[in-house]
Amino acid sequence: QSRVLLVASPAFLDEHGRPQTPSELESLPLLSMLEHDGAQTLELYGAEGGKSAVEMSARVTCGEFAVLLGAAVRGIGVATLPEFVCAPAIVRGELEVVLPGWNMPQGIMHLVYPSRRGQLPSVRALVEFLVDRLPHAVQDKHVQCSKGQVASGAPAGAPRRWR
């Protein structure tokens, strides 16, 4: 499992405001992993069990996480990114989680390879390594990301406080 987060740069949020409700996202540009034109609908789930569908216009659509991460850090818009991709930028203060009380559906990571038949020992070793280590690495990024989120309520330009 891999959490997908809505993230944006502090400068972008200072300029456009920090959304407090899902509907406030609709006026912001989206940086999306889904590669199709036009408006995109994001499903968000609240901690209280609420569900919200938000339609956003995509400024950038790209399946390459590094491109979306770079665009988000540069203040181009609100990005949808896997937590393991954006956690280091959150910890460094380059990105903030947008609407931290709301979650997007979790993604599932897949490891795809042609066949077990005739599989090289090195490929088998890599598969076993990833199956063993990836869940722990994803959990570590989640903990790292949670600790690195900027405390809400700080006025613009105030020193950052880490939780």
Residue pairs with C-beta under 8 A, 6 or more apart in sequence:
1 106
1 107
1 108
1 109
1 138
2 82
2 83
2 84
2 106
2 107
2 108
2 109
2 138
3 82
3 83
3 103
3 104
3 106
3 107
3 142
4 80
4 81
4 82
4 83
4 104
4 105
4 106
4 107
5 80
5 81
5 82
5 83
5 86
5 97
5 98
5 104
5 145
6 25
6 42
6 78
6 79
6 80
6 97
6 98
6 99
6 102
6 104
7 72
7 78
7 79
7 81
7 86
7 89
7 90
7 95
7 96
7 97
7 98
8 28
8 72
8 75
8 77
8 78
8 79
8 95
8 96
8 98
9 72
9 73
9 74
9 75
9 94
9 95
9 96
10 93
10 94
10 95
10 96
10 150
11 75
12 72
12 75
12 76
12 77
12 78
13 96
13 98
14 156
14 157
15 75
16 27
16 28
17 24
18 96
18 98
18 152
19 25
19 28
19 98
19 99
20 99
21 99
22 44
22 52
22 54
22 99
22 102
23 52
23 54
25 42
25 54
25 56
25 78
25 98
25 99
26 54
26 55
26 56
28 56
28 77
28 78
29 56
29 57
29 58
29 59
29 76
29 77
29 78
30 40
30 42
30 56
30 57
30 58
30 59
30 60
30 77
30 78
30 79
30 80
31 58
31 59
31 60
31 62
31 68
31 71
31 72
31 76
31 77
31 78
31 79
31 80
32 40
32 56
32 58
32 60
32 61
32 62
32 68
32 79
32 80
33 61
33 62
33 63
33 65
33 68
33 80
33 81
34 40
34 58
34 61
35 61
35 62
35 63
36 61
37 58
37 61
38 57
38 58
39 55
39 56
39 57
39 58
40 55
40 56
40 57
40 58
41 53
41 54
41 55
41 56
42 53
42 54
42 55
42 56
42 80
42 104
43 51
43 52
43 53
43 104
43 105
44 51
44 52
44 53
44 54
44 99
44 102
44 103
44 104
45 51
45 52
45 102
45 103
45 104
45 105
46 52
46 101
46 102
46 103
47 101
47 102
52 102
56 78
59 76
59 77
60 67
60 68
60 71
60 76
60 77
62 68
65 81
65 82
65 85
68 79
68 80
68 81
69 79
69 81
69 85
69 86
69 89
71 77
71 79
72 78
72 79
72 81
72 86
72 89
72 95
73 89
73 94
73 95
78 98
79 86
80 104
82 107
83 138
83 141
83 142
83 145
84 137
84 138
84 141
86 95
86 145
87 141
87 142
87 144
87 145
87 148
88 144
89 95
90 96
90 97
90 145
90 148
90 149
91 144
91 145
91 147
91 148
92 148
93 148
93 150
93 160
96 149
96 150
97 145
97 149
100 149
100 152
109 134
109 138
111 127
111 130
111 131
113 119
113 123
113 127
146 163
147 162
147 163
148 162
148 163
149 162
149 163
150 160
150 161
150 162
151 161
151 162
151 163
154 160
154 161
